Amino acid sequence: MLKKWFPMVFIAVLAANFASAQQPVQAPYDYKSEGFSCTVWPDGSVHSLKADGAMVLSDIGLLGNYLIPKDKPKHDARYFQGTDDSVQATVKDTGGNTFVIEKNGTLNNKMFAPGGKFTEKVTLSPFEINFDYEVETTTEYQASGPVFCTLTYAPIAAFAGRGYKSVHATGKEAKTVFQKDFDAKTKLHLADVKNLKISLEKGVVEFATPDKVNFFMSDTRSYGGKEFRFDFKEEYAWKNEPYVFPAGTKFKWSFTIKYQKADQAQ
């Protein structure tokens, strides 16, 4: 699961009938509908996303990663959502069982605090969830791609043996299944994915990205993990030399997760 997110010292459920004004998420907020359900933490991260009761993603949150500058000591060059609890996420009821989660905060590690300032907007509705992010850097970075992305995990058991269809940025389509028994020779390792549809027991869940956004699919069992991993990020072309991002650089990306029940399919 995602590291360094502050553990909840108690479990509570906020009522779903908020007033139209934004309300602070002071305890884990449970969203439920006939399609999606999930839990939102006060730091804005999303957990236990399910479709028709079937697990889709266990964790959804911001991740930062960069190359350590030669003039800096070795350190954990990552950022995780939850390192700044000074400001809570807010939730607003917009009607039709649709709720908007928003969070402004910072991303911190032992070397840079803050290392970036972020805004997050998550729109929850019964059959579609939209994720919108922007991170502005507060120091210079070098990295082989975008410094910040959205890190998501799915338990192996959620997708193992299930069929999926992926669409690459080139337009190439592929149909296969998620590995049940891990095989390093044919492990999941697919970059620049634009769209993914996964067959669940009662319907189809879809990950969709707009222009200039894609995601990376991998199997963490290749390094001792227990999840499938999906990293959503702004599109950057690969090159030999690392990118140099000055302070004030803005990374902006979004993606959508949709669900269609089997009996609603055309």
Secondary structure, 3 states (H helix, E strand, C coil): CCCCCCCCCCCCCCCCCCCCCCEECCCCEEEECCCEEEEECCCCCEEEEEECCEEEEEEEEEEEECECCCCCCCCCCEEECCCCCCCCCEEEEEECCEEEEEEEEEECCCCCCCCEEEEEEEEEECCEEEEEEEEEECCCEEECCCCEEEEEEEEHHHHCCCEEEEEECCCCEEEEECCCCCCHHHCCEEEEEEEEEEECCCEEEEEECCCCEEEEEEEHHHHCCCEEEEEEEECCCCCCCCEEECCCCEEEEEEEEEEEEHHHCC
